Amino acid sequence: MKFAKLSLLVFCMSICTIFLNFQPVHSSENIVRAKIGILVDSNNSVKMARASDRLRSGDLVRIYVHTEKASYIYVIYSDKKEVTLLNVVEQKMRGATLVLPSVSEYYEIDGSSSLEMFTIICSPVVLEEIPLLIDTDNSYKKWIALEKSLKGKSKIALTKKSETPFSIAGNVRSVTKSKGNEAIVQKLKIYSGNNFIVKKYEFKVKK
């Protein structure tokens, strides 16, 4: 009986130790962060776009993505008619900057659509459902459903810790490093997500 009581005491102490040392799974380790922005050149007037700006036919846009850690970056374009995967990049180099289409080129708003949408997704792991959906079934309705699902999964309660600045040490991918583009990256807003980030820009176009 004494041995049984001692075993029970040890068991209870072990359980208490486990609970005391328990750390919640939802921690800063699951938070993904990136600096994201779209530069707009409208009649030689250059500015950083807001998520729901109004553009004009002939305006030029350039996309910047700077991840805090090595990530897969998906850039999806849609105009409610078609869905296109502009680029899938595996950012193996920590802290690298992706510029699309490049630091010397822009995407041009041709005015053929009244709405131009860009969705930028950053994830430390491959999200196979994105290219699979776009490649096999180029459906706007199905893409919007997937985008909504991904947004819901990535939501977090933002804290000061998740918004603290981080270094841009690294390089600008595929192009020569430029002080102008480094300055732009420094000014980009930081976005955070739970396990991955989903950032959408929805531009109304005036012809």
C-alpha positions in Angstrom: 0.0 0.0 0.0 2.8 2.4 0.8 4.3 1.7 -2.6 0.9 2.4 -4.3 0.5 5.7 -2.5 4.1 6.7 -3.5 3.4 5.9 -7.1 0.2 7.9 -7.1 2.1 10.9 -5.6 4.8 10.7 -8.2 2.1 10.4 -11.0 0.4 13.6 -9.7 3.7 15.5 -9.5 4.5 14.4 -13.0 1.1 15.7 -14.3 1.6 19.0 -12.5 5.1 19.4 -14.0 3.7 18.7 -17.6 1.0 21.4 -17.1 3.5 23.9 -15.7 5.9 23.4 -18.6 3.1 23.4 -21.3 3.4 26.0 -24.0 0.5 26.8 -26.3 1.0 25.6 -29.9 -0.2 29.0 -31.1 3.0 31.1 -30.6 5.2 33.5 -32.4 6.7 30.6 -34.3 3.5 30.3 -36.3 3.4 33.9 -37.3 4.6 34.7 -40.8 5.6 38.2 -41.6 6.5 40.1 -44.8 6.8 43.6 -46.2 4.4 43.9 -49.1 3.5 46.8 -51.4 2.5 47.8 -54.9 4.1 50.9 -56.5 1.9 52.8 -59.0 3.3 55.1 -61.7 0.5 57.3 -62.9 1.6 60.0 -65.5 5.1 60.0 -63.9 3.6 60.5 -60.4 4.9 57.6 -58.3 3.2 56.4 -55.1 2.6 53.3 -53.0 -0.9 51.9 -53.6 -3.6 51.4 -50.9 -5.5 48.2 -50.9 -8.5 49.7 -52.7 -7.1 52.5 -54.8 -8.6 53.8 -58.1 -6.4 53.5 -61.1 -6.6 54.8 -64.7 -6.0 53.1 -68.0 -2.3 53.4 -68.8 -1.2 53.3 -65.1 1.8 51.1 -64.3 2.2 48.9 -61.3 5.1 47.0 -59.7 4.9 44.5 -56.9 7.3 44.2 -54.0 7.5 41.3 -51.5 10.1 41.0 -48.8 9.7 38.1 -46.5 11.2 37.9 -43.0 12.0 34.2 -43.5 12.5 31.8 -46.4 9.0 31.4 -48.0 7.0 30.4 -51.1 5.5 33.5 -52.7 2.4 33.2 -54.9 1.2 36.3 -56.9 -2.3 35.9 -58.4 -4.0 38.3 -60.8 -7.7 38.4 -61.5 -10.2 40.7 -63.2 -13.4 38.7 -62.5 -13.0 37.1 -65.9 -9.8 35.1 -65.6 -7.3 34.1 -62.9 -3.6 34.0 -63.6 -0.7 32.9 -61.5 1.9 35.6 -62.3 4.6 34.0 -60.3 5.5 31.2 -57.8 8.9 31.8 -56.2 10.6 29.8 -53.5 12.5 32.4 -51.5 15.3 30.1 -50.3 17.4 33.1 -49.3 16.2 34.5 -46.0 15.3 38.2 -46.3 15.4 38.4 -50.1 13.2 40.9 -52.0 11.0 39.8 -54.9 10.1 42.5 -57.5 7.5 41.8 -60.2 7.8 42.0 -63.1 11.3 43.5 -62.4 12.9 46.7 -61.0 13.0 48.1 -64.5 9.6 47.0 -65.7 5.9 47.4 -64.8 2.6 45.7 -65.4 0.4 48.1 -67.4 -3.3 48.6 -66.7 -4.9 48.5 -70.1 -8.4 49.5 -69.2 -10.0 46.4 -70.6 -11.4 45.6 -67.1 -13.1 47.8 -64.6 -11.5 45.8 -61.7 -7.9 44.7 -61.4 -7.0 42.4 -58.4 -3.7 41.2 -57.1 -3.4 38.7 -54.3 0.0 38.0 -52.7 0.4 34.9 -50.5 3.5 34.1 -48.5 3.9 30.7 -46.9 6.9 28.8 -45.4 5.5 25.6 -47.0 4.1 24.8 -50.5 0.4 25.5 -51.0 -0.2 23.0 -53.8 -3.9 23.9 -54.0 -3.2 27.3 -55.5 -1.4 26.3 -58.8 -3.5 23.2 -59.0 -6.8 25.1 -59.0 -5.5 27.8 -61.5 -3.8 25.3 -63.9 -6.6 22.8 -64.0 -9.7 24.9 -63.5 -9.3 28.6 -64.3 -12.5 29.5 -62.5 -12.8 32.9 -60.8 -15.6 31.6 -58.6 -13.5 28.7 -57.3 -10.5 30.9 -56.8 -12.5 33.4 -54.7 -13.7 30.5 -52.6 -10.2 29.3 -52.1 -8.9 32.8 -51.4 -11.6 33.3 -48.7 -10.7 30.0 -47.1 -7.0 30.9 -47.0 -7.8 34.3 -45.5 -9.8 32.8 -42.7 -7.1 30.3 -41.9 -4.4 33.0 -41.8 -6.1 35.5 -39.5 -4.4 36.3 -36.2 -4.9 38.9 -33.4 -2.2 41.4 -34.3 0.1 42.4 -31.5 3.0 44.9 -31.2 5.4 41.9 -31.3 4.2 40.8 -34.7 4.5 44.4 -36.1 8.0 45.2 -35.0 10.4 46.1 -37.8 12.7 43.6 -39.3 15.9 43.9 -41.4 15.9 44.0 -45.2 19.3 42.4 -45.3 19.4 40.3 -48.4 19.1 41.0 -52.1 16.7 42.0 -54.8 16.0 38.8 -56.8 16.9 38.4 -60.5 18.1 42.0 -60.8 21.0 44.2 -59.9 20.8 45.6 -56.4 19.6 49.2 -56.4 19.5 51.8 -53.6 16.2 53.1 -55.0 14.5 49.8 -54.6 16.0 49.2 -51.2 14.6 52.5 -50.1 11.2 51.4 -51.3 11.4 48.2 -49.4 12.2 50.1 -46.2 8.9 52.0 -46.6 6.7 48.9 -47.2 4.1 48.0 -44.6 4.6 44.8 -42.6 1.8 42.2 -42.8 1.4 39.2 -40.5 -0.5 36.0 -40.8 -1.0 32.7 -38.9 1.1 30.1 -40.8 0.9 32.2 -44.0 0.0 35.7 -45.3 -2.8 36.6 -47.7 -2.7 40.3 -48.9 -5.2 41.5 -51.5 -5.2 44.7 -53.6 -8.5 45.5 -55.4 -8.2 48.4 -57.9 -11.2 50.0 -59.6 -10.1 51.2 -63.1 -11.3 54.4 -64.7 -10.9 54.5 -68.4 
